[in-house]
Amino acid sequence: MNKADMLIYVHPELDMQKRTYLGKMVEGHIGVDCAEFDARTHYHAMMVRYDPDAIQGAQILDEVRKMDPAATMVGL
């Protein structure tokens, strides 16, 4: 199993409740190990660890964009 990381920026005004829901929604997908925000430093950046053999980064971004259409993926 491969591992990859991606960073997704969401709108800074997305509140904590929506960010928490978003992280749980992303983690619910097969192939996603972890999706979390760092509330201390970059509260609008979600780090996602996933298996690219099971799910594509673009699929994850599409899911995030259902809640925040302006979300963007940042290359690592």
Helices and strands as residue ranges (DSSP letters): E 4-9, H 16-27, E 32-38, E 42-50, H 57-65, E 72-74
